[in-house]
Amino acid sequence: MPELIERSVAGGVARLVMNSPANYNALSDAMLAALRAAFTELADDRAVRVVVLAGAGKAFCAGHDLKEMQAGRTAPDKGRAYFADLFARCAEVMQMIPALPQPVIAEVQGIATAAGCQLVASCDMAVAAAGTRFGVNGVNIGLFCSTPMVALTRNVPRKAAFEMLTTGEFIDAARARDLGLVNRVVAPEALRAETAALASLIASKLGAAVKIGKRAFYEQIEMGLAGAYEHAAAVMVENMLWRDTNEGIAAFLEKRKPDWA
C-alpha cells in the first residue's frame, strides 16, 4: 500500500504530499492520523526550516470522507461519540500547523472544499494554481461548515466568509487571493516550482528568527493592541541579543553575506 503522506526533504524544505488521489485526498481517519504523525515528527526536526503541504492528483483536498462519516453515523450507539471524536481529531491537526516552528505553505490545485478549505486556511501561506476552486460547501448537503468556519474567518473578511458558508458557492483562485485566503496564484504548470521558490526563499533566512517570529505572530494576534506591542517588544529584545542577529546586522552594514552558525 502506498504511504498516505509522501515526505521528501531538500534544502531545508520538507515536502508533504497527501497521497490519496482516488478520493481527492479526503481527510479520512487514516489521513488525519498520517498528518498528525507527520506534523509531530516535523516539530522536532531542526533540519527542516519550511514545510510545503500538497495533494496528489487532481485535487488538493475534498474535505472529510463522507462515506466514513455515514458509516460512523450508523454505528450502534456510537454516532455522537464518533462525530465528537472526529471533529476533535481534525481540530487538533489543524491547530498543529500554526503551532509548528516552521512556516507551512499549502500548494493547492483543483479544489479545496469544506475541511480541505479549512486546511488551506490553517496553513501560514498558500500558493494556488489558476483554476483552483475553494469552498465551504457543507450547507449544500445540510451540514453547515462550522469547524472550517473557524480557520476561514481568521483569513478572510467576515461578510465574505459568511457568504461562502451560507451559499455553499465556490470562489476561484483570484478571488481567494483578493480575500487573503491565498498569497499567490500561478499557472498550473508552474505551481510546484513557484511554491518551491517561495519555500526556498524563506528557508534561506535565519531559521531561529523565523521560528521565534512565527510563534510571536500567532501569539500577538490574540492580544489587545497594548499587550501585543509589549509582547512583540520582548520578543525583539530576545532576538536582538542573539549572536546570529548581531552577525546579520554586521553583514548588512558591511555589504556581505552573514556567517550564521
Steps between C-alpha positions, in 0.01 A plus 500: 500500500634849417572737786215741570756776552802505271787695655818634343754752629739717301672827584331528837152467344279202585240414238197309628264364235159363598492188288141383463400635158218249451291681762652843435719477810200500731570538870416143592581363844821357353595826328447701816718254691769519232500881505517502879798264496678704231451829685609345829823383340566834332458694823828354626689498170753783518626425148165606352446876477188511278219254426301471176167316518364374167246252368551232238278482195234739379407653834668637809239372747126438480439521873375226728436150369120498476479122462687455827280759665187317392640174632576670831144631518349153470726332755271386786500750787821653369391774260534796736824372651650430157424846367624671817824305475536564126464877527727510806772310308458727199521812716818365661665451159396846381641663813828313464579699184529850652664340804782350290828692526534498120286706261257275311408578139198335337551413133144488367347374177160382381270547797531570869158455648350484852773363731736519203442875487550500878836333443607777260382766743693334783829518311719806546508572125350355184585494131219399266485394139276712279170317464499370857165530678447553872182443695340420832213317335355290780181706505416349159452161668346635818820519705620850589883515484534612860851370567643615163344837587749545785805505273320674214388796712859549615606544137228689314263788584184411692244576232691307234537202734132506593398512136717198421362310798133572434491473120729201462640657184860466388738789454782489247870539571509868406216577742671291768814710454303825518336386825828390656439125500803443274814705442572431133326363191720345234462302179421133573818382333705735721332415831763270643794712385350825631413344835849354526653840422300665778594222741868525407499877550361462852736210573794726416423725797628444853286208613497597866373849413219361285410255776478763774320733259236244404423427864476869583284564191227266623532600864460874438197452273299382801599801715378853536708773334701604805564143608603406148761777488632406843533134400654577160754735659609228742543260208711755312722558805567126518562483124737800504725336759575197283846454356358426153286815503805708582681327213208564264498873576878524470491316166233738369701805601816352351319393182581130526317174564448413866699217654222338699590213730 
